[in-house]
């Protein structure tokens, strides 16, 4: 399928424009994908940021970025759109 990163509203490219290895999406695109069973959302905020946040995406899967290992990511589906966000 593909991997996507939720990006800020504006991206300022540096240097030559190249197609990113993953597609950047905005919050409106993600909002349209919420509830789609073919989308797997990963919340990779630090534990402190996650704990102190009042904004959490329902049904997002929590991954501590400091503890990612081959074992911890084994359950990430390979046949779905993967959205990774950290803000």
Secondary structure as UniProt FT lines:
FT   STRAND          2..6
FT   STRAND          23..25
FT   HELIX           27..33
FT   TURN            34..35
FT   TURN            37..38
FT   STRAND          39..43
FT   HELIX           47..52
FT   TURN            58..59
FT   STRAND          61..62
FT   HELIX           65..67
FT   TURN            70..75
FT   STRAND          81..85
//
